[in-house]
Amino acid sequence: MAAMVAVFAQFEREILRERVKAGIAQAKARGKAMGRPRTAAKQVEQVRALHAQGVSQVEIARRLGIGRTSVRRLLRSEVASSNSGKGKET
C-alpha cells in the first residue's frame, strides 16, 4: 500500500516539475527577468561619485547599504569599461 502511495507521489511530482519548467520557459520567452534583482547595479553612479571623492570602498558599502564585494565589482567594471577603448596602436 505504501509503495502505491509513493508511486503516485512521484508521478505528481514529475507533473509539477514539468509545469514549472513550462512556466519558466514561457516567462523567459516573454522577456521576464529571472533570478535575484541586481540592487547594487542601480547605485553605480553613487558608488563612482563617492569613490571619486576619495571615500574608501568599505565606507561606500556602509553608506549605501550594499556589500563590499559589490562595490569592488562596480568599480572594477568602471575601470574595465574605461580601458576597453584603449588598445595598442600599431
Buried (B, 14 or more C-beta within 10 A) or exposed (E): EEEEEEEEEEEEEEEEEEEEEEEEEEEEEEEEEEEEEEEBEEBBEBBBEBBEEEBEBEEBBEBBEBEBEBBBBBBEEBEEEEEEEEEEEE
